[in-house]
């Protein structure tokens, strides 16, 4: 069976027309996700600073920028929350779907930091872990998961799945390591879970320190 990949990009979102909602006093730069990036990049013609694509697990596009704040154009809060956490700068959100303009609050960042630190502590104190591997094309990181399983120093089990659900049924698993889409952590599965990038190369002390202060 031939597999065809089709880019999932939003067209005609009216982002330029929505910019009148943006009220930011600080010097700011714009970031977005791949779905809106083509239209967002058109804002450079209007004099805006556009840094490019951002991911929940990767804010490299913002490094070295001399701005005082960021405007995230997109949906959800996972990406802008991580940016606020890592940059320690104000992060605003313009949602092209709801047309809402909001700001990530200090309380939201504080909850994000505490949750991340708590999950890391649960992972490092766990003896038995489950490693989630997605069967979806583009998200399947089985080889990475197998290397992690071999080197993590814990009793680990690989769980292959198309959709992540019913994790609470595996009561002997003390913590889950996610190798699929990082936005899975936005959902509350009622179980401890960390992204693999947060634990595969860091010592417990370094990881928890960075989760508390500055990643």
N, C-alpha and C positions, 0 to 999 in steps of 0.2 A: 504494500500500500504506500502510495506516494504522500509525503507530508508537505503541506504548503504553509509557510509562515506569513501571516498577514499583520502588518504593523497596526496596533490599536491606537490610533491617533484621533483626537477630537478636532473637527473642523468647524469653522464659523461659530466659535464660542462667544464671539463679541467681546473679547478681552479688552481691546482698545477702548471700546465704548464704556466698559465698566471701570476704567481707571479713574473716573471722576469721583468714585466712592473712596479712593485711597486718600487718607489723611495722615501723613507721616511727617513729623517735623525734622527728624534726623535725616542725615544723608544716608540713602539706602540703595541697595542693589536688589535685583530681582532674580529669583531662582524658581524652577518649576520641575515638573516631571515630564517624561518623554511624551505623554499623551497631549500636552498643551505646548510643548517646547517650540514647535514651528511658529505658532501664532504669537507666543511670548517674545520670540526673537525679533519679531517685527516692531516691537516697542523701542528697539534701539534707534529706529528712525525718528522717534519722538523725543530722543534725548535721554532716555532712561538707561541706567546701567544694568545690563543683563549678563549674569555670570554663567548661566547655563543650567544643565540638569543636576538634580539632587536626588539622592536616594536616602532612605532611612538609615542605611548602613554606610553611606558614603557621602561626606560633605566636602570632598576634596576641591570642588569647584569654587568654594568660598575662601579657601586658604590664601593668605597674602592680600586679601582685599582690605582697603582702608576705609570702608564704610562704617557707619555707626549703627546700622540696623539692616534687616532683610525683609523683603516682601516675598512670601511664598504664594505663587499662583497655582492652585490645584485643589484637590479634594482631600479630606481626612486630616488628621493631626499628627500622624506618626512621623512623617518627614519633618515638618516644622518644629515639632517637639524636640527631636534629636538635634536639629540645628540650633535651637535655643539653648539646649543643654551643652553642646560642644563649643559654641561660639561665645556664650555668656553675653549675648547682645539681644536687644529687642527683636522679636520676630512677629511680623504681621501676616495675616492670611487673607487672600482674595479668592473666594470660591466661585469659579465660573458657572457651576451648576446651580447653586443657591443664590448667587449674586450677593452674598454676605461678605462684609469686611470686618475682621476681628483681629484680636491680638492674643498671642500666647501669654498667659499670666504667670506671675512668679509662683503662684500656688500650683499651677499645672506642672511647671518645671520641677518644683520641689517634690511633688508626688512621683514624677517620672524618675528622679534621682533615687528616691527612697525605694521605689519598686525595683529598680535595676539593681541596687545594692543588695536588697533582700533576696532577689532571685540568684545572684551570684553566690551569696553565702549559702543558700540552700544547695546549689550545685556542688560547691567545694566540700560541704559536709555530707554529701550523698555517697553511699557505697554502691548503689545500683541505679543506673541511668538508662533511659531510652533515647535512642537517636532517631529522629524523624527524617525520613528521606522521601521526597516527593517523586511520584512516578510521572509527573507532568513534564513534558518536553520543555527544556530551558531552565527547569528548576531542579533537575535530577543531579544530585551531587553524591552519588553512591561511593565513588572512589575516595572522595574527601572524607566521607563518613566512615569508611572502612579504615582509613589511616588514623582518624581520630579515635576510633574504637580501640585500635591496637596500642595507641600511645597515651591514652588518657589516664591509665592507672586505676580504672574502676571496672566493676562488672557491668558491661554494657551490652545492650541489645539493639539491633537495627529493626526499625519499624517502617516498612514500605507502605505508602498510602497515596491515594489520589486526593482525598479530602481528609483533613485532620479533624477527628471528632472522637468522643467517648474515651478520652485519655484517662479519665477518672476511674475507668473500669480496671485499669492495671494498677492495683493498689500497692504492689511491691516496688513499683518504679518511684524512686524518691525525687527525681528531677528529670526533665526532658531537655534534650539539646536539639534545636531546630536547625536543619540545613536547607530548608525550603525558603519560600518568600519571607523576608524579615517582617513583613506587616502582619504575619500570623500572630505576633505577640500583641497586636492591638486587641485581639479577641481574648476574653476571659474564659479559659478552659477549666478554671478551678484547680489548676495544678501548677507547680513551679516549672518555669521554662526559661531558657536562655538561648540566644543565638550563638551558633558555633563560633563566629568570629570573635565573640567576647571571651571565649575560654580556651581556644585551641592553642594559643601561643603565649599566654600570660600566666604568671604565677598568681596564686590566690591573693597575695598582698597587693600586687600591682593592679590586678583587675578590680578589686574592691576599692582601692584608693582612687582609681580613675573613675569608677562609677560614682564615687562620692564627690569628687572635685572636678577634674578636668580630663576628659577622654582625649 
